[in-house]
Amino acid sequence: MAAFAHSAPCWVDVQLPDLEAGKRFYGELFGWTFRAGEEVDRGGPCVDALSGGKLVAALAAKQDGRMPTAWGIYFATDDIVATVTRIRQAGGQMITEPVRVGDAGVLAQAADPGGAVFGLWQAGDRSGFQKQNEPGSFCWTEVYTRQKDRVDAFYEQVFGFRGTNLGSAGTDGPGRGEPGTEKAGTGGSGTSGGGADTSGEPATRGSGTGESEAPGSETPESGTGESEAPGSEVPESGTSGSDEDVPGADFRMWSPAGSEPGPDTAIGGRSVITDAFPAEMPSYFLNYFAVADCDATAETGAHLGGRVSVPPFDIPYGRMAVLHDNQGAEFAVLQPPVSR
């Protein structure tokens, strides 16, 4: 049985110009340790990243300097061929057709109608994350797009997501700074991952940036691969699970097919790139990592040569910041709220 439910985020990876520099940065920032990873097809060196001995991500040496340096996301599928068919029918395009990665599984890479690139993973011996929603591991993803109506329909058709429009004017919704707001995502700087890799090689799943390590091989601690909204706290308003538009809201949470839509079941979301951002900014996925101390993590990231593009600020789901690593890859960190 697959460790991750169909459509659940199951892996993240990043391609970097300097793999050793990336290991030093993320090793210091998140306490990750590393082990050699398998090269896929014509890919270069890559490493598994572990937190507490459990697989959480992969880092790979970028083989083509023209590709962006960016974190990418994989979504689990139990039938990758059927998912590829739905992607085409829904107006997406394939970047990398399904390719088998030994006994580990099968991967593919696609772009949604707005151009954001993401990956698919059909597990064989390797499932994906062995740890998530804990400090030093993945906890959330969201796509930024200018074509929200087309993109909403796309992901709901392809993955069966059930949507919840979140927030309202003057409430705890996106206008107040939760993940998915303009404040949260910055893109730009060539790190958004909007460019599509047409080389036909397995690429970083949200970025189109070249080869990467296959997802992890052991069952994650959660057993399902699903997660709640960031911080696992439900805002008091604007999140009832209704699909009706909420005034002032421009963020949509995704819950898996068969679940009751809402923050308790959400596994990711969609935000909007507004006219406030540069016209050349492409659509992209922003991936979040859980941390114990958001402010300390941001300070450490800057000390290690990274850049804090959005300083720490409070949201209904905890405290978050957006950073770029010492080579330009963008990611967010989230400190869950203290349990009462």
Backbone torsions as a table, in degrees:
resi	resn	phi	psi	omega
1	MET	NA	138.0	179.0
2	ALA	-65.2	141.8	-179.2
3	ALA	-76.2	-22.7	-177.5
4	PHE	-114.9	138.7	175.9
5	ALA	-66.5	150.9	176.6
6	HIS	-54.2	130.5	177.4
7	SER	85.1	-3.4	178.9
8	ALA	-75.1	140.3	170.6
9	PRO	-58.7	130.5	-174.8
10	CYS	-127.1	-6.7	-177.8
11	TRP	-166.9	150.9	169.8
12	VAL	-134.2	149.6	174.8
13	ASP	-151.1	165.6	-177.7
14	VAL	-140.8	141.4	172.3
15	GLN	-104.4	136.2	-173.3
16	LEU	-131.7	144.9	175.8
17	PRO	-61.6	-35.5	-176.7
18	ASP	-126.1	100.7	-175.8
19	LEU	-63.4	-42.4	-178.2
20	GLU	-65.3	-39.0	176.9
21	ALA	-65.0	-36.4	176.8
22	GLY	-64.9	-39.6	177.9
23	LYS	-62.8	-41.5	179.2
24	ARG	-64.9	-43.3	-177.6
25	PHE	-63.5	-55.4	-175.2
26	TYR	-73.8	-27.5	174.8
27	GLY	-63.5	-42.6	177.9
28	GLU	-73.3	-40.1	-174.0
29	LEU	-70.7	-48.3	-174.3
30	PHE	-109.4	-2.9	-176.7
31	GLY	74.4	20.9	-179.2
32	TRP	-71.8	148.8	167.8
33	THR	-113.5	167.7	-171.4
34	PHE	-136.9	151.4	172.4
35	ARG	-139.5	156.4	-177.6
36	ALA	-62.5	138.8	176.9
37	GLY	-108.6	162.8	179.2
38	GLU	-76.9	140.3	173.3
39	GLU	-78.6	141.3	-177.8
40	VAL	-108.4	124.6	-177.7
41	ASP	49.3	-119.9	-176.0
42	ARG	-97.3	22.3	-176.6
43	GLY	-74.8	165.4	178.7
44	GLY	-93.0	-167.4	-178.5
45	PRO	-59.8	145.3	175.7
46	CYS	-149.1	159.4	-179.2
47	VAL	-134.1	146.4	168.6
48	ASP	-79.4	140.5	173.0
49	ALA	-104.6	133.1	-178.5
50	LEU	-123.8	143.3	174.6
51	SER	-122.4	115.7	-175.9
52	GLY	61.9	30.4	179.2
53	GLY	82.2	4.8	-178.6
54	LYS	-114.1	139.1	-178.6
55	LEU	-64.3	131.7	179.5
56	VAL	-129.8	-20.3	-175.5
57	ALA	-172.1	179.8	172.6
58	ALA	-138.7	147.8	173.7
59	LEU	-118.9	137.1	-178.7
60	ALA	-134.3	149.6	176.5
61	ALA	-77.6	124.2	-178.6
62	LYS	-70.1	130.0	-177.1
63	GLN	-94.9	-16.8	-179.2
64	ASP	-129.5	110.3	-176.9
65	GLY	-64.8	-12.6	178.4
66	ARG	-78.0	-18.8	-179.2
67	MET	-81.0	148.5	-179.1
68	PRO	-68.4	153.2	173.2
69	THR	-91.2	109.8	-170.7
70	ALA	-157.2	151.6	171.7
71	TRP	-79.9	143.4	178.9
72	GLY	-126.1	158.7	-175.8
73	ILE	-120.3	142.8	172.2
74	TYR	-110.5	143.6	169.3
75	PHE	-112.0	137.9	-179.4
76	ALA	-74.6	145.0	173.3
77	THR	-141.9	144.0	176.7
78	ASP	-94.4	-4.0	176.8
79	ASP	-151.3	90.4	-172.3
80	ILE	-67.8	-32.4	178.9
81	VAL	-65.5	-44.0	178.5
82	ALA	-65.1	-38.4	179.3
83	THR	-66.0	-39.7	177.1
84	VAL	-61.8	-41.0	177.8
85	THR	-60.8	-43.9	179.4
86	ARG	-65.5	-36.0	178.6
87	ILE	-59.8	-46.3	179.5
88	ARG	-65.5	-43.3	-179.1
89	GLN	-63.7	-30.2	-176.8
90	ALA	-89.1	2.3	176.5
91	GLY	98.1	9.0	175.5
92	GLY	-88.3	179.4	176.9
93	GLN	-135.6	151.0	178.1
94	MET	-90.5	133.9	175.7
95	ILE	-98.3	-45.8	175.2
96	THR	-127.0	118.9	177.2
97	GLU	-66.0	160.2	-179.2
98	PRO	-52.1	130.7	179.2
99	VAL	-134.9	134.6	-179.3
100	ARG	-79.7	136.8	178.8
101	VAL	-110.9	76.9	-177.1
102	GLY	54.6	-136.6	177.2
103	ASP	-87.5	-3.2	-175.1
104	ALA	-67.4	-40.6	-178.0
105	GLY	155.9	-161.4	-178.6
106	VAL	-128.8	135.7	179.9
107	LEU	-125.6	160.8	174.1
108	ALA	-153.0	167.0	-178.9
109	GLN	-136.4	136.4	-175.9
110	ALA	-140.2	167.6	174.5
111	ALA	-126.3	138.3	178.0
112	ASP	-77.8	175.4	-177.2
113	PRO	-60.9	-21.1	177.4
114	GLY	-89.7	-6.6	177.5
115	GLY	102.0	-5.9	178.2
116	ALA	-68.9	133.9	-175.7
117	VAL	-99.2	138.4	178.4
118	PHE	-145.5	166.8	-179.0
119	GLY	-115.6	160.7	173.7
120	LEU	-118.2	144.9	176.1
121	TRP	-139.3	120.7	171.7
122	GLN	-103.8	111.9	-170.8
123	ALA	-70.2	140.5	166.2
124	GLY	-111.6	-106.5	176.4
125	ASP	-76.8	-19.4	-177.0
126	ARG	-112.6	129.9	-174.7
127	SER	-96.8	-47.5	-175.2
128	GLY	147.4	-138.5	179.0
129	PHE	-55.2	139.2	167.6
130	GLN	-100.1	-8.1	180.0
131	LYS	-152.7	136.4	174.1
132	GLN	-157.0	163.9	-179.0
133	ASN	62.8	20.6	174.5
134	GLU	-129.5	156.8	-179.2
135	PRO	-49.6	132.2	-179.9
136	GLY	87.8	12.2	-178.8
137	SER	-141.3	165.4	-179.7
138	PHE	-60.3	144.0	177.5
139	CYS	-139.6	-11.5	-174.9
140	TRP	-171.0	153.9	172.5
141	THR	-144.2	151.0	175.6
142	GLU	-151.9	145.3	-179.8
143	VAL	-98.7	139.8	175.9
144	TYR	-108.4	129.2	-173.2
145	THR	-147.9	158.1	171.5
146	ARG	-97.7	-7.6	-175.4
147	GLN	-118.5	64.9	-170.2
148	LYS	-62.2	-39.1	-177.2
149	ASP	-65.1	-45.3	178.4
150	ARG	-66.1	-40.0	-177.1
151	VAL	-70.7	-40.8	176.4
152	ASP	-57.5	-49.4	-178.9
153	ALA	-62.8	-37.4	-178.8
154	PHE	-60.9	-56.0	-175.7
155	TYR	-67.7	-30.7	178.8
156	GLU	-74.2	-30.5	175.7
157	GLN	-77.2	-43.9	-175.3
158	VAL	-71.3	-47.4	-173.8
159	PHE	-106.6	-7.4	-178.2
160	GLY	75.6	18.0	179.6
161	PHE	-57.8	146.3	172.0
162	ARG	-108.2	125.2	-170.8
163	GLY	-95.7	148.6	173.2
164	THR	-130.9	115.6	174.2
165	ASN	-76.8	128.7	-167.3
166	LEU	-111.5	140.5	169.3
167	GLY	88.2	163.9	174.8
168	SER	-154.7	162.2	-177.3
169	ALA	-56.9	127.4	176.6
170	GLY	79.3	11.3	178.8
171	THR	-118.7	-163.7	-177.7
172	ASP	-84.4	23.1	-177.0
173	GLY	-81.3	-168.6	-174.4
174	PRO	-57.0	-30.5	179.9
175	GLY	-63.0	-13.4	179.7
176	ARG	-101.2	5.8	168.5
177	GLY	101.4	24.2	175.0
178	GLU	-82.0	168.8	179.6
179	PRO	-51.4	133.4	-178.4
180	GLY	110.6	-6.2	179.9
181	THR	-86.8	167.6	176.1
182	GLU	-61.4	-32.6	-179.0
183	LYS	-67.1	-32.3	-175.6
184	ALA	-74.1	-39.3	-175.0
185	GLY	-106.2	135.0	-176.1
186	THR	-117.2	-31.2	179.3
187	GLY	54.3	-150.1	176.1
188	GLY	65.9	-170.1	177.3
189	SER	56.0	20.4	178.1
190	GLY	72.6	17.0	-175.7
191	THR	-116.3	9.4	-173.2
192	SER	-76.8	-18.8	178.5
193	GLY	77.5	16.8	-178.4
194	GLY	-75.5	-20.0	-176.5
195	GLY	-73.4	138.4	-179.0
196	ALA	-94.9	130.9	177.4
197	ASP	-85.6	116.5	-179.1
198	THR	-102.1	19.0	-177.4
199	SER	-75.5	-16.8	-178.5
200	GLY	81.9	6.3	178.7
201	GLU	-100.0	152.1	178.3
202	PRO	-57.5	126.1	-172.8
203	ALA	-118.2	167.5	172.8
204	THR	-57.3	126.2	-160.2
205	ARG	-67.4	-21.4	177.4
206	GLY	-108.1	4.6	-167.1
207	SER	-128.9	-19.5	-174.9
208	GLY	65.0	46.2	-171.0
209	THR	-121.1	21.8	173.6
210	GLY	111.8	-163.4	-170.4
211	GLU	-74.8	158.4	177.7
212	SER	-153.7	164.0	177.2
213	GLU	-71.9	143.8	177.1
214	ALA	-66.3	154.7	178.9
215	PRO	-58.4	165.7	-174.3
216	GLY	-62.7	159.7	-170.0
217	SER	-102.9	-7.4	-175.9
218	GLU	-113.7	160.0	-178.3
219	THR	-68.6	133.2	178.7
220	PRO	-68.1	159.9	-176.4
221	GLU	-61.8	-30.1	-177.8
222	SER	-72.4	-25.6	179.4
223	GLY	83.6	-17.7	-176.9
224	THR	-120.4	-22.6	-176.3
225	GLY	80.2	-3.8	-179.6
226	GLU	-91.9	155.6	-180.0
227	SER	-140.4	160.1	175.4
228	GLU	-85.5	175.1	176.1
229	ALA	-58.4	157.3	-176.9
230	PRO	-49.7	128.3	178.5
231	GLY	82.3	-11.6	176.7
232	SER	59.5	23.6	175.3
233	GLU	-110.6	141.0	-176.8
234	VAL	-97.7	121.6	174.6
235	PRO	-57.9	149.9	-173.9
236	GLU	-75.7	-15.9	-179.0
237	SER	-141.6	157.0	174.9
238	GLY	77.1	9.4	-176.3
239	THR	-135.2	40.9	-174.9
240	SER	-76.0	-8.8	-177.7
241	GLY	99.7	-1.5	178.4
242	SER	-73.9	147.1	175.4
243	ASP	-89.4	0.9	-179.0
244	GLU	-71.5	147.2	178.9
245	ASP	-65.2	140.9	178.6
246	VAL	-111.1	128.5	-179.4
247	PRO	-54.2	133.7	176.9
248	GLY	85.0	-5.8	-176.6
249	ALA	-94.2	141.0	172.1
250	ASP	-142.2	36.0	177.7
251	PHE	-134.0	135.3	-177.9
252	ARG	-125.8	124.0	176.1
253	MET	-86.8	146.7	177.9
254	TRP	-109.5	130.4	171.9
255	SER	-119.0	147.3	-176.9
256	PRO	-63.4	156.0	175.5
257	ALA	-56.2	138.7	178.3
258	GLY	89.1	-7.0	179.5
259	SER	-101.2	164.4	172.9
260	GLU	-80.3	117.3	-175.7
261	PRO	-65.0	141.4	179.4
262	GLY	153.3	174.1	-176.5
263	PRO	-57.7	-31.9	-177.1
264	ASP	-67.5	-24.0	-177.4
265	THR	-113.8	-2.2	-173.4
266	ALA	-65.6	142.9	178.4
267	ILE	-120.4	-2.0	179.3
268	GLY	174.9	-170.5	-178.3
269	GLY	-165.8	178.2	-179.7
270	ARG	-127.9	129.4	173.3
271	SER	-119.6	179.7	-173.2
272	VAL	-121.0	135.1	170.3
273	ILE	-86.5	111.6	-176.2
274	THR	-91.1	179.0	179.1
275	ASP	-67.3	-9.8	178.2
276	ALA	-71.3	-16.1	-179.0
277	PHE	-99.2	157.9	180.0
278	PRO	-57.6	142.0	-177.1
279	ALA	-62.3	-27.2	-177.8
280	GLU	-81.4	-5.6	-179.9
281	MET	-67.3	120.5	179.9
282	PRO	-82.1	167.5	173.2
283	SER	-66.6	150.5	-177.0
284	TYR	-163.9	164.6	173.2
285	PHE	-100.9	135.6	172.0
286	LEU	-106.9	123.6	-177.6
287	ASN	-107.1	140.0	-175.8
288	TYR	-109.5	144.4	172.0
289	PHE	-120.2	136.6	177.3
290	ALA	-74.7	141.8	177.4
291	VAL	-138.2	158.9	178.9
292	ALA	-81.2	-28.7	-176.6
293	ASP	-144.0	103.5	-176.3
294	CYS	-62.6	-45.7	-176.8
295	ASP	-64.1	-43.3	-179.9
296	ALA	-66.0	-37.4	179.3
297	THR	-65.5	-43.6	178.6
298	ALA	-62.3	-42.2	179.3
299	GLU	-63.9	-42.9	179.1
300	THR	-64.1	-41.7	179.4
301	GLY	-58.8	-42.4	178.0
302	ALA	-66.7	-40.2	179.7
303	HIS	-62.8	-31.2	-178.3
304	LEU	-84.1	2.2	178.6
305	GLY	102.6	3.1	176.3
306	GLY	-83.8	-171.8	-179.3
307	ARG	-135.7	134.3	176.1
308	VAL	-93.3	104.0	-177.5
309	SER	-84.0	-28.8	173.3
310	VAL	-131.1	108.1	-178.0
311	PRO	-60.9	160.4	-178.6
312	PRO	-54.8	137.4	175.9
313	PHE	-150.8	157.8	-176.2
314	ASP	-86.6	142.3	176.3
315	ILE	-135.7	169.2	179.8
316	PRO	-60.5	-18.6	-176.7
317	TYR	-102.8	9.8	179.2
318	GLY	134.7	-136.0	-179.6
319	ARG	-135.8	131.8	-172.6
320	MET	-134.8	164.5	174.0
321	ALA	-152.2	160.1	175.5
322	VAL	-117.7	130.8	-177.0
323	LEU	-126.9	161.2	164.4
324	HIS	-117.8	139.0	179.1
325	ASP	-74.7	-175.0	-174.7
326	ASN	-73.0	0.2	175.5
327	GLN	-122.0	2.0	173.1
328	GLY	108.7	-7.3	-179.2
329	ALA	-70.4	131.0	-176.8
330	GLU	-92.8	142.9	175.3
331	PHE	-158.8	166.2	177.3
332	ALA	-118.1	155.5	174.2
333	VAL	-124.0	146.0	-176.8
334	LEU	-134.1	124.4	174.1
335	GLN	-100.7	112.7	-179.5
336	PRO	-61.7	154.7	178.2
337	PRO	-66.6	154.6	177.6
338	VAL	-70.8	130.5	179.9
339	SER	-63.0	136.7	179.1
340	ARG	-90.6	NA	NA
